[in-house]
Amino acid sequence: MRTYSNSAAEHQKFLNAQRKVRKIRGFYIHSAVYVLVNCTIIFGNLYENAANLFNFDTYATAFFWGIGLLAHGLSVFGADRIFGKAWEERKIQEYLKK
């Protein structure tokens, strides 16, 4: 295990990394539950009646939950790319020039 210095900056970096890892783990758990629950719902509906294959109700939960899962993924992985440190620095420089 790596030892960290006791400086406040190093400690803050560690806390930020720990927070990021927890968010990623939460997304992976959310994804696994999404797959398990929706497979159960879809296969259950298809087992009941094969005609449900072309019925939107069979896939509605997966569709709308998928939108939520996409939003969760973007909050975990996309936020840094869109509004990350580089964006912050550009905005700070922009406002300092005004």
C-alpha positions as CSV (number, residue, x, y, z in Angstrom):
1,M,0.0,0.0,0.0
2,R,1.3,3.4,-0.9
3,T,2.0,5.8,1.9
4,Y,0.8,9.4,1.5
5,S,2.5,12.4,3.1
6,N,0.6,14.2,5.7
7,S,0.2,17.4,3.7
8,A,-3.3,18.8,3.3
9,A,-2.9,18.9,-0.5
10,E,-2.0,15.2,-0.6
11,H,-4.8,14.3,1.8
12,Q,-7.3,16.2,-0.4
13,K,-6.1,14.4,-3.5
14,F,-6.6,11.1,-1.7
15,L,-10.1,12.1,-0.6
16,N,-11.0,13.2,-4.2
17,A,-9.7,10.0,-5.6
18,Q,-11.6,8.0,-3.0
19,R,-14.8,9.9,-3.9
20,K,-14.3,9.3,-7.6
21,V,-13.8,5.5,-7.1
22,R,-17.0,5.3,-5.0
23,K,-18.9,7.1,-7.7
24,I,-17.6,4.7,-10.3
25,R,-18.4,1.7,-8.1
26,G,-21.9,3.0,-7.6
27,F,-22.3,3.3,-11.4
28,Y,-21.1,-0.3,-11.9
29,I,-23.6,-1.6,-9.3
30,H,-26.4,0.4,-10.8
31,S,-25.5,-1.1,-14.2
32,A,-25.5,-4.6,-12.9
33,V,-28.8,-4.2,-11.2
34,Y,-30.2,-2.6,-14.4
35,V,-29.2,-5.6,-16.5
36,L,-30.4,-8.2,-14.0
37,V,-33.8,-6.6,-13.3
38,N,-34.5,-5.8,-17.0
39,C,-33.5,-9.2,-18.2
40,T,-35.9,-10.7,-15.6
41,I,-38.7,-8.4,-16.7
42,I,-38.1,-8.9,-20.5
43,F,-37.7,-12.6,-20.3
44,G,-40.6,-12.9,-17.9
45,N,-42.9,-11.0,-20.3
46,L,-41.7,-13.1,-23.3
47,Y,-42.2,-16.3,-21.3
48,E,-45.8,-15.3,-20.5
49,N,-46.6,-14.6,-24.1
50,A,-44.2,-14.6,-27.1
51,A,-46.3,-12.0,-28.8
52,N,-44.9,-9.5,-26.2
53,L,-41.7,-9.4,-28.3
54,F,-43.0,-6.4,-30.3
55,N,-44.9,-4.8,-27.4
56,F,-43.3,-1.5,-26.1
57,D,-44.5,-2.4,-22.5
58,T,-42.0,-5.2,-22.5
59,Y,-39.1,-2.8,-22.9
60,A,-40.5,0.4,-21.3
61,T,-38.8,-0.2,-18.0
62,A,-35.5,-0.8,-19.7
63,F,-35.9,2.2,-21.9
64,F,-36.8,4.8,-19.2
65,W,-34.4,3.3,-16.6
66,G,-31.8,3.3,-19.4
67,I,-32.2,7.1,-19.7
68,G,-31.5,7.4,-16.0
69,L,-28.5,5.1,-16.2
70,L,-27.2,7.2,-19.1
71,A,-27.5,10.3,-16.9
72,H,-25.8,8.5,-14.0
73,G,-22.9,7.5,-16.3
74,L,-22.5,11.0,-17.6
75,S,-22.5,12.4,-14.1
76,V,-19.7,9.9,-13.2
77,F,-17.6,9.9,-16.4
78,G,-18.7,12.9,-18.5
79,A,-18.6,15.7,-16.0
80,D,-14.8,15.9,-15.9
81,R,-14.6,15.9,-19.6
82,I,-17.1,18.6,-20.1
83,F,-16.6,20.8,-17.0
84,G,-13.2,19.5,-15.9
85,K,-10.1,21.3,-14.7
86,A,-9.1,22.5,-18.2
87,W,-12.6,24.2,-18.6
88,E,-12.3,25.7,-15.1
89,E,-8.9,27.2,-15.9
90,R,-10.1,28.6,-19.3
91,K,-13.1,30.2,-17.5
92,I,-10.9,31.7,-14.7
93,Q,-8.5,33.2,-17.3
94,E,-11.5,34.5,-19.3
95,Y,-12.9,36.3,-16.2
96,L,-9.5,37.6,-15.1
97,K,-9.1,39.2,-18.5
98,K,-12.3,41.2,-18.1
